Amino acid sequence: MYITFLYNLMYTYIKNDYKKGFFMKKLIIKTESEKIKSINRTIRIKPECFDKIMEISENTGISFNKVVNQCLDYALENLEES
């Protein structure tokens, strides 16, 4: 009975930490090319964000646009809605 209690306590703790992002999976930039439907929209990006995305784009050979789309997909998949 004590072991079951500990298991449930640990499970709840880990589940809550995962929801808070403590165990968030890493974003892996996909290098295969795929055609995606898109909508043109102008956005403003902080200079430090732009520099980091450009660096990822240059290091992986993936277009800036595809890196941004993968980051957005990842963020939306891991969004905790309140």
C-alpha positions in Angstrom: 0.0 0.0 0.0 2.9 2.4 0.8 4.5 1.6 -2.5 1.3 2.3 -4.4 1.0 5.6 -2.6 4.6 6.5 -3.5 4.1 5.5 -7.1 0.9 7.7 -7.4 2.7 10.6 -5.7 5.7 10.3 -8.1 3.4 9.9 -11.1 1.4 13.0 -10.2 4.6 15.0 -9.6 6.2 14.0 -12.9 3.0 14.6 -14.8 2.6 18.1 -13.3 6.3 18.9 -14.0 5.9 17.7 -17.6 2.9 20.0 -18.1 4.9 22.9 -16.7 7.6 22.2 -19.3 10.3 20.8 -17.0 10.5 17.7 -19.2 9.7 19.4 -22.5 11.1 17.5 -25.5 13.8 19.2 -27.6 13.0 20.8 -30.9 14.8 19.0 -33.8 14.9 20.9 -37.0 13.8 18.6 -39.9 16.1 18.8 -42.9 13.9 17.1 -45.4 12.2 19.4 -47.8 8.4 19.3 -48.1 6.0 21.6 -49.8 3.6 23.3 -47.5 0.6 25.5 -48.1 1.3 29.0 -46.8 -0.3 32.3 -46.1 1.7 35.5 -46.5 1.8 37.6 -43.3 4.2 40.3 -42.2 5.5 39.9 -38.6 8.0 41.7 -36.4 10.8 39.6 -34.9 13.2 40.7 -32.1 16.8 41.1 -33.5 18.1 38.4 -31.1 15.4 36.0 -32.4 16.2 36.8 -36.0 19.9 36.3 -35.4 19.3 32.9 -33.8 16.9 31.7 -36.5 19.4 32.9 -39.2 22.2 31.0 -37.5 20.0 27.8 -37.4 19.1 28.3 -41.0 22.7 28.7 -42.1 23.9 25.8 -40.0 21.3 23.4 -41.2 20.8 24.6 -44.8 17.1 25.0 -44.2 15.4 28.2 -45.3 14.6 30.8 -42.7 10.9 30.4 -43.4 11.0 26.6 -42.8 12.9 27.1 -39.5 10.3 29.6 -38.3 7.4 27.3 -39.3 9.0 24.4 -37.4 9.5 26.5 -34.4 5.9 27.7 -34.5 4.6 24.2 -35.0 6.6 23.0 -32.0 5.5 25.9 -29.8 1.8 25.3 -30.7 2.1 21.6 -30.0 3.6 22.3 -26.6 1.4 25.2 -25.6 -0.3 24.9 -22.2 -3.6 26.7 -22.5 -5.1 28.1 -19.3 
